[in-house]
Amino acid sequence: MSGHIFLSYSRKDIAQAKLLANAFENIGWDVWWDREIPPGKSFDDVIEQALDGATCVVVLWSHNSINSQWVRIEAAEGKNNNILIPIQIDEFKSLPLAFRRTQVAPLINWDGDTSSEDFQRIVASISPYMSSPAPTPPVKKHPKTTPKQKQAASKPQPSPESTNKAISFKNIAAVLIGIALLLIIFKIIDPLSNTNTTTNTDQNIQILAEKEAQLNAALAKQKELQARADLTEEQRAEEERKRLQREQELLDIQAEKEKLQAEKDQQLVNAQEAERQRIAAEKEAAANAANQNNQDEQNTEEPNTPEEYWFVVTAKPSLKIRKLPKKSGKRIGLVPYGGKIKATKVASEEEIINGKAGYWLEVHYKKSRAYAFSAYLQRIDEFTPDEGNTTDTAQEVLKYTVIANPALNIRSSPDVTGKVIAKAKKGSTVIFIKGASNKQSVAGKKGYWVEIEYEGKTGYVFDAFLRRQ
């Protein structure tokens, strides 16, 4: 089939494609749209042959087809050969970047009515590409005049000149309204396009990279074609024109990619600066709060007054640090017994947790704001470590059983990059010393790195592979 319409669409839009293909065929045009591949033929070869023989490429853009790589490739081929007729058949956010400058014909919710104005405009756009132009739509016949109509016709009618003037004024008004609507639409769409470009920079760069790869492949194929000895001078000139056009498109795409990459880099710089300012503001606020707390402490003996102090953890084996000042707050870390932590202010009323009365204190934990319960803290100038209390120590020893199969790696540091210094077989016992990390994910399991003792060696393991005895 040659001199035909190549209809490009997503398989999910086959019903709409069939309606349009039937309408074109009823006009007398040949349409290639059935994607069934004959036995012994490859999909690529059949598509390429159909595209080469097409005098017009009609692309049905929809929310399905804008994500189809094949539709994009076929549309790019039609655009490169200046035979592309794009049609929009449903609502979607935006066209692929490479096709946004091409005017799209609307045919949304079309039910196959070939007399509709939208369809007739599409037919008029395709006709110049086809060897047999579309037939002129039939002229509607006027019904016979009734006696009443004759009587009405005998009445004085407005002159043709006044009628033409009225029609002219209506046409001018319609044009002005259309221009006003276009201006409004462009005013709305332009900021949206800018926002979309900003928020989807990575996606646009990816699209341009795909287009760049397609053009490079087309140029390589074209060089092979130009090297053939059986080409006429006219064919060589045409291929050279196409090559120059594609090389220019390639330069445009590369320039656009550089521009988008520069925008992305600037966005990263802006985000880093915003984060730097946020951290500086938090530090300043914490410093101001600490100064205020010190002033308040000098003026009152009230124990609940906020005050910045260094505290020592008295909980064994460790104290849970939480994101919110309540027992149900998310645990974000552990501070072992004897560890130091700075508190900036009291963050709650007095409450009782596990039989101990105290307050939630706002503390600094790894450069972030967090909360710890005061019943398990003691001011550093009042803290005396336990010495020789074997009873308490024995009660606080935590033993865990290894459940990793066949063995659990014991590492020199609390991460998967730490050197393996020993292996604890499944079922063996390790002794917990202290927590050593925030919550992490290792081998698909969530947990914490903890320091343990095993057969006289001290190291780190991931607690998701341990079970408390």
C-alpha positions in Angstrom: 0.0 0.0 0.0 1.4 3.4 -1.0 0.0 6.9 -0.9 -1.9 6.0 2.2 -2.7 7.5 5.7 -0.6 6.0 8.5 -2.8 6.1 11.6 -0.7 6.1 14.9 -2.5 5.4 18.1 -2.4 3.6 21.5 -3.9 0.1 21.6 -6.1 1.3 24.4 -7.7 3.8 22.0 -8.4 1.2 19.2 -12.2 1.9 19.3 -11.7 5.6 18.5 -9.0 4.7 15.9 -11.4 2.3 14.2 -14.1 5.0 13.9 -11.7 7.4 12.3 -10.2 4.8 10.0 -13.7 3.8 8.7 -14.6 7.5 8.2 -11.4 8.1 6.1 -12.0 4.9 4.1 -15.6 5.9 3.4 -14.1 9.1 1.8 -12.0 6.9 -0.5 -8.7 7.1 1.2 -6.4 4.1 2.0 -5.6 3.9 5.7 -2.9 1.8 7.4 -4.1 1.2 10.9 -4.4 -2.6 11.6 -1.4 -3.6 13.6 -1.7 -7.3 12.9 1.8 -8.6 11.8 1.8 -11.1 8.9 3.6 -14.4 9.6 7.4 -14.3 9.0 7.5 -10.5 9.4 8.9 -8.5 12.3 6.9 -5.6 13.9 9.7 -3.1 13.2 9.9 -4.0 9.5 6.2 -3.7 9.0 5.9 -0.4 10.8 8.9 1.0 8.9 7.5 -0.1 5.5 4.1 1.4 6.3 5.7 4.7 7.4 7.9 4.9 4.3 4.9 4.5 2.0 2.6 7.0 3.8 1.8 10.4 2.4 0.3 11.5 5.7 0.8 10.5 9.4 -2.2 11.0 11.6 -1.4 10.7 15.3 -4.2 10.3 17.9 -2.9 12.0 21.0 -4.6 10.8 24.3 -3.7 10.3 27.9 -2.7 6.8 26.8 -0.7 7.6 23.7 1.4 10.4 25.2 3.2 7.7 27.2 3.6 5.3 24.3 7.2 5.1 22.9 6.0 3.7 19.6 3.5 6.6 19.1 6.2 9.1 19.8 8.6 7.5 17.3 5.9 7.4 14.6 4.9 11.0 15.3 8.6 12.1 15.1 8.9 10.4 11.7 5.8 12.2 10.5 7.1 15.5 11.8 10.6 15.0 10.3 8.9 14.4 6.9 6.5 17.4 7.3 3.4 15.1 6.9 2.2 15.1 10.5 -1.5 15.7 11.3 -1.9 15.5 15.2 -5.4 15.0 16.6 -6.4 15.2 20.3 -9.1 12.6 21.2 -9.4 13.1 25.0 -8.2 15.3 27.8 -4.6 15.1 29.2 -2.1 17.3 30.9 0.4 18.2 28.1 1.9 16.8 24.9 5.4 15.3 24.8 7.9 18.2 24.7 9.0 17.6 21.1 5.4 18.1 19.8 4.2 21.1 21.8 4.8 23.6 19.0 2.7 21.8 16.5 -1.0 22.8 16.3 -3.3 19.9 17.4 -6.8 19.4 15.9 -9.5 18.7 18.5 -11.7 15.7 18.1 -12.7 15.0 21.7 -15.7 12.7 22.4 -16.3 12.2 18.7 -19.0 9.6 17.9 -18.2 9.1 14.2 -20.4 12.0 12.9 -18.6 12.9 9.6 -20.7 16.0 9.2 -19.2 17.6 12.4 -17.1 20.8 11.9 -14.1 19.3 13.8 -14.0 16.3 11.5 -14.5 18.4 8.3 -11.5 20.6 9.4 -9.4 17.5 9.8 -10.4 16.2 6.3 -9.5 19.6 4.9 -6.1 19.4 6.5 -5.4 15.9 5.2 -6.7 16.4 1.6 -3.6 18.2 0.3 -1.5 15.2 1.1 -3.8 12.7 -0.7 -3.9 12.0 -4.4 -7.7 11.9 -4.3 -9.1 14.9 -2.4 -12.1 14.5 -0.2 -15.5 15.0 -1.9 -17.4 18.2 -1.2 -20.0 17.7 1.5 -23.6 17.4 -0.1 -25.7 20.5 -0.3 -28.8 20.3 1.8 -32.1 20.4 -0.3 -34.7 23.0 0.8 -38.2 21.6 1.4 -41.1 22.7 -0.7 -42.5 26.1 0.2 -45.9 26.0 2.0 -48.7 28.6 1.5 -47.8 30.2 4.9 -44.1 30.4 3.9 -45.1 32.0 0.6 -47.2 34.6 2.5 -44.3 35.3 4.8 -42.0 35.6 1.8 -44.3 38.3 0.3 -43.6 40.5 3.3 -40.9 43.2 3.0 -37.5 41.6 3.6 -34.3 43.4 4.6 -32.1 44.3 1.7 -29.1 42.1 0.9 -26.8 45.0 1.7 -28.2 45.3 5.2 -28.1 41.6 5.7 -24.5 41.4 4.6 -23.6 44.2 7.0 -25.3 42.3 9.9 -23.4 39.1 8.9 -20.2 41.1 8.6 -20.6 42.6 12.1 -21.4 39.2 13.5 -18.3 37.7 11.9 -16.1 40.6 13.3 -17.6 40.1 16.7 -17.0 36.4 16.6 -13.3 37.0 15.6 -12.8 39.5 18.4 -14.3 37.1 20.9 -12.1 34.3 19.6 -9.0 36.5 20.0 -10.0 37.4 23.5 -10.5 33.8 24.5 -7.1 32.9 23.0 -5.4 35.6 25.0 -7.1 34.4 28.2 -6.1 30.8 27.4 -2.5 31.7 26.7 -2.3 33.8 29.9 -3.5 30.8 31.9 -1.5 28.2 30.2 1.8 30.0 30.1 2.3 30.1 33.9 1.1 26.5 34.1 3.7 25.5 31.5 6.4 27.3 33.5 5.4 25.5 36.7 5.2 22.2 34.9 8.7 22.7 33.4 10.1 23.6 36.9 8.5 20.6 38.6 9.1 18.1 35.8 12.7 19.0 34.8 14.0 15.5 35.2 11.1 14.1 33.1 11.6 16.7 30.4 15.4 15.9 30.3 14.6 12.2 29.9 12.2 12.9 27.0 14.8 15.0 25.3 17.4 12.3 25.8 15.0 9.8 24.2 14.4 12.1 21.3 18.2 12.7 20.9 18.7 8.9 20.8 16.0 8.6 18.1 17.6 11.4 16.0 21.0 9.8 16.3 19.6 6.5 15.1 17.8 8.2 12.2 21.0 10.0 11.2 23.0 6.8 11.3 20.4 5.1 9.1 20.4 8.1 6.8 24.1 8.0 6.3 23.8 4.3 5.3 21.1 5.2 2.8 23.1 8.1 1.3 26.0 5.7 0.8 24.0 3.5 -1.5 25.1 3.7 -5.2 21.6 3.3 -6.7 20.3 6.7 -5.5 19.5 9.4 -8.0 20.8 12.9 -7.6 17.3 14.1 -6.7 17.1 11.4 -4.0 20.5 12.3 -2.7 19.6 16.0 -2.5 16.4 15.1 -0.6 18.2 12.9 1.9 20.8 15.6 2.4 18.0 18.0 3.2 16.6 15.6 5.7 20.0 15.1 7.3 20.6 18.8 7.7 17.1 19.2 9.2 17.7 16.4 11.7 21.1 17.7 12.7 19.5 21.1 13.4 16.9 19.4 15.5 19.6 17.6 17.4 21.4 20.8 18.1 18.2 22.4 19.4 17.5 19.4 21.7 21.1 19.5 23.1 20.7 23.2 23.8 17.3 22.6 25.5 18.9 19.8 27.6 21.7 22.1 28.7 19.1 24.8 29.6 17.0 22.3 31.6 20.2 20.9 33.4 21.2 24.4 34.3 17.7 25.0 35.8 17.9 21.7 37.7 21.3 22.7 39.1 20.0 26.1 40.2 17.0 24.4 41.9 19.4 22.2 43.8 21.4 25.3 44.8 18.2 27.0 45.9 17.1 24.0 47.9 20.5 23.7 49.7 20.4 27.4 50.5 16.9 27.1 51.9 17.9 24.1 54.0 21.0 26.0 55.3 18.8 29.0 56.2 16.3 26.7 58.0 19.1 25.0 60.1 20.5 28.4 60.9 17.1 29.7 62.0 16.6 26.6 64.2 20.0 27.1 65.8 19.3 30.8 66.4 15.9 29.9 67.9 17.4 27.3 70.2 20.1 29.7 71.3 17.5 32.4 72.1 15.4 29.8 74.0 18.5 28.8 76.0 19.3 32.4 76.8 15.8 33.0 77.9 15.8 29.8 80.0 19.0 30.8 81.8 17.4 34.2 82.6 14.3 32.6 83.9 16.3 30.2 86.1 18.1 33.1 87.7 14.8 34.7 88.6 12.9 31.7 90.1 13.5 28.5 92.0 10.6 26.7 90.2 11.9 23.3 89.2 9.7 23.2 86.1 11.4 26.3 84.6 13.0 25.6 81.2 16.8 25.4 81.5 19.7 24.3 79.2 21.8 21.6 80.9 23.9 18.7 80.0 22.4 15.5 81.3 23.6 11.9 81.7 21.4 8.9 80.8 20.6 6.7 83.8 18.3 4.2 81.9 19.8 0.8 81.3 20.9 -0.4 78.8 19.8 2.8 76.9 17.3 5.6 76.7 14.8 6.0 73.8 14.9 9.3 72.0 11.5 10.2 70.5 10.3 12.6 67.8 7.4 13.9 69.9 7.1 14.6 73.6 4.9 11.5 74.4 5.4 7.8 74.9 3.8 7.0 71.6 6.1 9.3 69.7 8.2 7.7 67.0 11.6 6.4 68.3 14.4 8.0 66.3 17.4 6.8 68.3 19.0 5.4 71.5 21.4 6.9 73.9 23.3 4.3 76.0 23.6 4.3 79.8 26.1 7.0 80.8 25.7 8.8 77.5 25.5 12.7 77.6 22.7 14.7 76.1 21.8 18.4 76.1 18.3 19.5 77.1 17.0 23.0 76.2 13.6 23.2 77.8 10.7 21.4 79.5 8.1 20.4 76.9 5.3 18.9 78.9 3.4 18.8 82.2 4.5 16.2 84.8 3.4 12.7 84.0 4.1 9.1 85.1 5.7 6.6 82.8 6.5 3.0 83.9 6.0 4.1 87.5 8.4 7.0 87.3 7.3 10.7 87.5 8.9 13.2 85.2 8.7 15.7 82.3 9.4 15.4 78.6 12.5 17.5 77.8 13.4 19.0 74.4 16.9 17.8 73.6 19.5 18.1 70.9 20.0 14.8 69.2 22.2 14.5 66.0 21.7 18.2 65.2 17.9 17.8 65.4 15.2 18.6 67.9 14.0 15.5 69.8 12.5 14.6 73.2 13.6 12.4 76.2 11.8 11.6 79.5 13.5 13.4 82.5 13.0 10.4 84.9 15.8 8.6 83.1 18.2 11.6 83.1 20.4 13.2 85.7 22.3 16.5 85.6 25.9 15.9 84.7 27.2 17.6 87.8 25.1 15.4 90.1 25.6 12.0 88.3 27.6 9.2 90.0 28.1 6.1 87.9 27.3 2.7 89.4 30.3 0.9 90.7 30.4 -2.6 92.1 26.6 -3.1 92.1 26.7 -6.6 90.7 23.0 -7.2 91.4 21.8 -4.3 89.2 24.3 -5.2 86.5 23.2 -8.8 86.4 19.6 -7.7 86.2 20.3 -5.4 83.2 22.3 -7.9 81.1 20.2 -8.5 77.9 20.8 -11.7 76.0 19.7 -12.3 72.4 19.5 -15.4 70.2 20.8 -15.3 66.6 18.0 -16.2 64.2 20.0 -15.5 60.9 20.5 -18.6 58.8 23.2 -20.0 58.7 25.1 -17.3 60.7 25.1 -13.5 61.5 28.0 -11.3 60.5 29.6 -9.3 63.4 31.1 -6.2 62.0 33.7 -3.6 63.1 31.4 -0.7 62.6 27.6 -0.2 62.7 26.9 -0.4 59.0 27.1 -3.0 56.1 30.5 -1.6 55.1 32.1 -2.6 58.4 34.6 -5.4 58.3 33.3 -8.8 59.3 35.3 -9.7 62.5 33.3 -12.8 63.4 30.3 -14.9 62.6 27.6 -16.0 65.2 25.9 -19.2 64.1 22.1 -19.5 64.2 20.9 -20.3 67.7 24.0 -18.9 69.4 23.7 -16.2 72.2 25.0 -12.6 72.1 25.0 -10.0 74.9 23.5 -6.6 74.2 25.7 -3.6 75.1 24.0 -0.6 73.6 22.2 0.8 70.6 24.4 2.3 67.8 22.2 3.8 65.1 18.9 5.2 63.9 16.3 2.9 62.4 17.5 1.5 59.0 16.7 -1.1 56.4 19.1 -4.0 55.7 18.4 -6.9 53.4 14.7 -5.9 53.3 14.4 -5.9 57.1 14.0 -2.8 59.3 15.8 -2.4 62.6 18.8 -0.9 64.4 22.6 -1.6 64.6 23.5 -2.6 68.1 26.8 -3.2 69.9 27.1 -6.7 71.3 29.6 -9.1 72.9 30.1 -12.6 71.5 32.7 -15.1 72.7 34.9 -12.4 74.2 34.7 -10.1 71.1 32.9 -6.8 70.8 31.3 -5.8 67.5 28.1 -4.6 65.8 25.1 -6.6 64.4 21.7 -5.7 62.9 19.0 -6.4 65.6 16.4 -7.6 63.0 18.3 -10.9 63.0 18.1 -11.3 66.8 15.4 -12.5 69.2 15.4 -11.5 72.9 15.7 -14.4 75.3 
